[in-house]
Amino acid sequence: MDRIETLEERIAHLMRSVEDLSEVVARQDREIATLARRVQMLMEREAERELLGGSTPEANARPPHW
């Protein structure tokens, strides 16, 4: 192979790697946005629960025999 062909091959591999990494970053961005929305919803739900009385949910309460 001559030098130009070698360089073209390397560039092709680098371009493929950049495309693959771009897809990964885009997917991670979507996942982060989804998780951020879920955390915000949970925070709002907990804030409402605290405003409405702040009682301990039954799942976290001590059993009556304690």
C-alpha positions, 0 to 999 in steps of 0.5 A: 500500500502506498502512503495515501491509501494508508492515510485514507484507511486510517481516516475512514476508521477514525470517521467510523469511531467518531460516528459510533461515539456520537451515537453513544453520546446522543443515547446517553443524553436521552437517558440523562434527560429521562432520569432527570425528569424522573428525579424531578417528579420524585422530588415534587411527589415527596414535597407534596407528601411532606406538605400534606402531613409528613406522615411515614408511609406504611411501608416504612412504619414500625410494625405494631409489635415493636 
